[in-house]
Amino acid sequence: MNGYEFVSVWRIAAPVPLVWEAIRNNREWPKWWRGVISVVELDPGDADGVGAVHRSTWKSALPYKLQFDSEVERVEKFSRIEIRAFGELDGNGVWQFHDEGVNTRVRYDWRVFTTKRWMNLLAPAARPLFAWNHNTIMHWGEAGLKHRLAK
């Protein structure tokens, strides 16, 4: 089986609107999220960003890169962003934002399948390593966002 389900929770010492904007503006991720090599806008979508399509390239903690497109399917301002991924990863992601007083709690649910043949062949043995890799990349994102918003 080449499917993965991940849940990441970040607590950021910043108000929801600032955290929301940093996550929503994924073209800026390479400036603060280690591992994000590039994000290119293919379609801007509507005024709320619904329908926007971006191609992102990621360099993992392990010696490989992944590239996939993501389309914004739903936006609830300051609350939720839902995306569909396709390419070398296929599935969906949901960003949720919760006000916790001086902090924002961000939850990201990521349910994807790998489409790279070598990853699918290695998945039975390498699944724990792929999960560790995902968690490392998400930790880099949390650390980068905390640093960016602390300025």
C-alpha positions in Angstrom: 0.0 0.0 0.0 1.4 3.4 -1.0 -1.0 5.6 1.1 0.0 7.8 4.0 -2.0 9.7 6.6 -0.2 12.4 8.6 -1.4 14.9 11.2 0.8 17.8 12.2 0.0 20.4 14.9 1.9 23.6 15.3 1.5 26.3 18.0 2.6 29.6 16.7 3.0 32.7 19.0 1.1 35.0 16.6 -2.5 35.9 15.8 -4.5 33.8 13.4 -4.6 36.4 10.6 -0.7 36.5 10.4 -0.4 32.7 10.5 -3.2 32.3 8.0 -1.6 34.7 5.5 1.8 33.0 5.8 0.3 29.6 5.1 -2.1 30.9 2.4 0.7 32.6 0.5 2.6 29.5 -0.3 4.7 31.2 -3.0 6.6 32.7 -0.1 7.3 29.3 1.6 10.7 28.8 0.1 11.8 32.0 2.0 11.1 30.5 5.4 10.3 26.7 5.1 13.4 24.7 4.8 12.9 21.9 2.2 10.6 23.9 0.0 12.7 24.6 -3.1 10.1 26.4 -5.2 6.4 27.1 -5.5 5.1 28.3 -8.9 1.6 29.6 -9.5 0.0 27.9 -12.4 -3.5 29.4 -11.9 -4.4 32.2 -9.5 -8.0 30.9 -8.9 -10.8 33.2 -7.8 -10.6 36.2 -5.4 -10.5 33.9 -2.4 -7.9 31.6 -4.0 -10.4 28.8 -4.7 -9.2 27.0 -7.9 -5.6 28.3 -7.5 -3.1 25.7 -8.7 0.6 25.7 -7.6 3.5 23.5 -8.5 5.8 22.9 -5.6 9.2 21.2 -5.4 10.4 19.8 -2.1 13.8 18.6 -1.0 13.4 16.2 1.9 15.7 15.2 4.7 16.3 12.0 2.7 18.2 12.3 -0.6 15.3 12.8 -2.9 12.9 15.5 -4.2 9.2 15.5 -4.8 7.2 17.7 -7.1 3.5 17.9 -7.2 0.7 20.3 -8.0 -1.9 21.4 -5.5 -5.3 23.0 -6.2 -7.2 24.9 -3.6 -10.7 23.4 -3.3 -12.2 25.3 -0.3 -11.3 28.3 1.7 -12.9 29.5 5.0 -11.1 32.7 5.8 -9.0 32.4 9.0 -10.3 28.9 9.6 -9.6 26.3 6.9 -7.9 25.7 3.6 -8.5 22.4 1.7 -6.3 21.4 -1.2 -6.1 18.5 -3.6 -2.6 17.3 -4.5 -1.6 15.5 -7.8 1.6 14.5 -9.5 4.3 12.6 -7.5 1.9 12.8 -4.6 -1.9 12.3 -5.0 -4.4 13.1 -2.3 -5.6 15.9 -0.1 -4.6 18.2 2.6 -6.5 20.4 5.1 -5.1 23.3 7.0 -7.1 24.4 10.1 -6.4 27.5 12.2 -7.6 27.9 15.8 -7.2 31.0 18.0 -5.7 30.1 21.4 -5.3 33.6 22.8 -1.7 34.6 22.2 -1.1 31.6 20.0 -2.5 30.1 16.9 -2.9 26.3 16.7 -2.4 25.1 13.2 -3.5 21.5 12.3 -2.5 20.0 9.0 -4.1 16.7 7.8 -2.3 15.2 4.9 -3.6 12.1 3.2 -1.7 11.1 0.1 -0.5 8.3 -2.1 2.9 8.2 -3.7 3.1 7.8 -7.4 6.8 7.4 -7.9 7.5 3.8 -8.7 10.7 3.5 -6.6 8.8 4.8 -3.6 6.0 2.4 -4.0 8.4 -0.5 -4.4 10.3 0.5 -1.2 7.1 1.4 0.8 6.7 -1.9 2.7 10.2 -1.6 4.2 10.7 2.2 4.1 7.3 3.4 5.4 8.7 4.3 8.8 11.5 6.2 7.2 9.1 8.1 4.9 7.0 9.0 7.9 10.1 10.3 9.8 11.0 12.3 6.7 7.5 13.9 6.5 7.6 14.8 10.2 11.1 16.3 9.8 9.9 18.5 6.9 6.8 19.6 8.9 9.1 20.4 11.9 11.2 22.6 9.5 8.0 24.4 8.5 6.9 25.1 12.1 10.4 26.3 13.1 10.6 28.5 10.0 7.2 30.0 10.5 7.9 30.7 14.2 11.1 32.5 13.2 9.5 34.5 10.4 6.6 35.7 12.6 8.8 36.5 15.6 10.4 39.3 13.6 
